[in-house]
Amino acid sequence: MNNYRDIKTLDELNAAIHQSRQVVTVKEKQLKRRFEKARAFYTPRALVAEGGRKLVSKLPFTELALWLIRKLRRIL
């Protein structure tokens, strides 16, 4: 029952209350699942890993590799 203005009997009221409780229960379960996913994602290990990935993506690997090759050539 979506239109609560049309409730006229006690049975209709009880049915509407039951339906509302079911909707609230489903929403609580969805919210709990979302919270658990967020909690699992934002662990210290995950945050450090994400920071490492962002740092590594910004490093100029080609320039570092060329610099290393030049140094090795001079040594050899």
BAFI-3210 file (N, C-alpha, C; in Angstrom, 3 decimals, decimal comma, padded with zeros to 6 digits):
// residues 76
n [1|2|3|4|5|6|7|8|9|10|11|12|13|14|15|16|17|18|19|20|21|22|23|24|25|26|27|28|29|30|31|32|33|34|35|36|37|38|39|40|41|42|43|44|45|46|47|48|49|50|51|52|53|54|55|56|57|58|59|60|61|62|63|64|65|66|67|68|69|70|71|72|73|74|75|76]
n.u [000,847|000,843|-000,332|-001,004|-003,093|-005,377|-005,920|-008,210|-009,085|-008,171|-006,800|-005,745|-004,026|-002,227|-001,143|000,130|002,023|003,538|004,542|006,062|007,984|009,300|010,460|012,187|013,874|015,109|016,467|018,196|019,836|021,048|022,445|024,170|025,735|026,998|028,465|030,188|031,674|032,949|034,392|036,090|037,574|038,932|041,264|044,375|046,394|045,278|045,061|047,767|048,647|047,147|048,176|050,803|050,407|049,492|051,722|053,689|052,617|053,145|055,855|058,716|059,559|060,948|062,893|064,337|065,268|066,896|068,816|069,973|071,065|072,970|074,694|075,610|076,950|079,060|080,430|081,193]
n.v [-001,170|002,009|004,477|006,084|007,577|006,333|004,335|002,598|000,625|-001,437|-003,730|-002,977|-000,997|-002,485|-004,105|-002,164|-001,217|-003,527|-003,851|-001,512|-002,007|-004,169|-002,920|-001,134|-002,966|-004,220|-002,011|-001,455|-003,737|-003,388|-001,002|-001,830|-003,717|-002,002|-000,398|-002,314|-003,037|-000,594|-000,288|-002,500|-001,774|000,615|000,063|000,299|-000,997|-001,102|001,618|002,412|000,848|001,948|004,552|003,947|002,928|005,231|006,878|005,442|005,513|008,075|008,328|008,888|006,442|005,827|007,823|007,328|004,731|005,210|006,880|005,086|003,214|004,827|005,369|002,764|002,192|004,002|003,019|000,478]
n.w [000,000|-001,040|-000,837|001,883|002,781|002,068|003,862|005,748|007,452|010,277|009,514|007,038|007,911|009,498|007,490|005,938|007,769|008,136|005,540|005,335|007,304|006,147|003,908|005,191|006,468|004,262|003,186|005,320|005,262|002,758|003,221|005,246|003,847|002,007|003,771|004,903|002,637|002,067|004,420|004,279|002,078|002,760|004,374|006,215|004,739|002,142|001,587|001,553|-000,576|-002,679|-002,683|-003,395|-005,991|-007,284|-007,025|-008,428|-010,969|-011,739|-011,947|-013,994|-015,816|-018,193|-018,408|-016,069|-016,617|-018,877|-017,702|-015,888|-017,686|-018,994|-016,837|-016,279|-018,652|-018,531|-016,351|-017,232]
ca.u [000,000|001,688|-001,070|-001,411|-004,343|-006,510|-006,071|-009,482|-009,312|-007,006|-006,059|-004,965|-002,958|-001,234|-000,461|001,016|003,137|004,364|005,243|007,074|009,069|010,065|011,265|013,255|014,812|015,890|017,366|019,239|020,779|021,829|023,361|025,203|026,647|027,814|029,396|031,208|032,554|033,791|035,288|037,106|038,421|039,745|042,171|045,689|047,115|044,695|045,409|049,180|048,741|046,611|049,172|051,928|050,017|049,441|053,084|054,385|052,085|053,668|057,310|059,163|060,365|061,865|064,035|065,136|065,940|067,976|069,851|070,649|071,863|074,130|075,619|076,227|077,884|080,266|081,165|081,769]
ca.v [000,000|003,188|005,681|005,881|008,310|005,456|003,305|002,807|-000,407|-001,846|-004,704|-002,220|-000,330|-003,502|-004,494|-001,065|-001,222|-004,695|-003,544|-000,489|-002,665|-004,958|-001,987|-000,642|-004,077|-004,368|-000,861|-001,642|-004,738|-002,764|-000,041|-002,590|-004,259|-000,894|-000,016|-003,357|-002,918|000,587|-000,577|-003,432|-001,096|001,656|-000,428|000,920|-001,668|-000,678|003,024|002,458|000,286|002,937|005,620|003,419|002,879|006,600|007,375|004,733|005,944|009,402|008,290|008,808|005,232|005,832|008,672|006,608|003,623|005,766|007,355|003,896|002,655|005,711|005,137|001,457|002,283|004,704|002,124|-000,620]
ca.w [000,000|-001,162|-000,495|003,265|003,035|001,770|004,897|006,440|008,471|011,056|008,707|006,041|008,653|009,844|006,248|005,567|008,734|007,805|004,289|005,639|008,032|005,178|003,110|006,064|006,669|003,031|003,101|006,336|004,764|001,682|003,835|005,962|002,838|001,489|004,825|005,009|001,471|002,260|005,537|003,793|001,103|003,378|005,397|006,037|003,649|000,870|001,366|001,169|-001,925|-003,619|-002,777|-004,179|-007,407|-007,818|-007,102|-009,497|-012,265|-012,064|-012,098|-015,395|-015,901|-019,341|-018,066|-015,073|-017,282|-019,689|-016,786|-015,385|-018,788|-019,181|-015,726|-016,460|-019,782|-018,069|-015,453|-018,025]
c.u [000,893|000,977|-001,669|-002,689|-005,567|-006,719|-007,333|-009,710|-008,003|-006,162|-005,192|-003,787|-001,855|-000,453|000,526|002,225|004,088|005,192|006,353|008,262|009,935|010,974|012,440|014,304|015,696|016,901|018,502|020,286|021,651|022,857|024,491|026,215|027,559|028,864|030,526|032,176|033,498|034,808|036,418|038,066|039,382|040,534|043,518|046,471|046,595|045,047|046,866|049,351|048,236|047,588|050,377|051,609|049,994|050,843|053,824|053,888|052,643|055,179|057,691|060,117|061,341|063,092|064,932|065,909|067,100|069,124|070,661|071,539|073,112|075,161|076,332|077,235|079,194|081,107|081,854|082,626]
c.v [001,234|004,472|005,510|006,648|007,416|004,362|003,607|001,788|-000,743|-002,861|-004,006|-001,513|-001,315|-003,955|-003,415|-001,000|-002,367|-004,426|-002,512|-001,100|-003,503|-004,061|-001,477|-001,729|-004,272|-003,224|-000,964|-002,640|-004,165|-001,797|-000,745|-003,175|-003,169|-000,467|-001,026|-003,305|-001,729|000,346|-001,513|-002,739|-000,118|001,141|000,275|000,306|-001,206|000,772|003,170|001,914|001,278|004,104|005,185|003,361|004,266|007,172|006,743|005,188|007,302|009,425|008,166|007,620|005,245|006,675|007,985|005,455|004,129|006,259|006,177|003,273|003,504|005,493|003,802|001,465|002,957|003,796|001,021|-000,022]
c.w [000,000|-000,750|000,901|003,618|002,840|002,813|005,704|007,564|009,179|010,284|007,654|006,714|009,017|008,616|005,820|006,489|008,421|006,538|004,533|006,376|007,098|004,346|003,935|006,286|005,445|002,906|004,125|005,875|003,658|002,251|004,565|004,979|002,283|002,508|004,951|003,832|001,629|003,365|005,106|002,834|001,774|004,573|005,206|004,878|002,289|000,563|000,936|-000,251|-002,964|-003,781|-003,590|-005,656|-008,025|-007,975|-008,273|-010,862|-012,682|-012,240|-013,579|-015,579|-017,069|-019,039|-017,043|-015,708|-018,139|-018,824|-016,255|-016,459|-019,025|-018,078|-015,884|-017,598|-019,351|-017,170|-016,243|-019,097]
res [m|n|n|y|r|d|i|k|t|l|d|e|l|n|a|a|i|h|q|s|r|q|v|v|t|v|k|e|k|q|l|k|r|r|f|e|k|a|r|a|f|y|t|p|r|a|l|v|a|e|g|g|r|k|l|v|s|k|l|p|f|t|e|l|a|l|w|l|i|r|k|l|r|r|i|l]
***
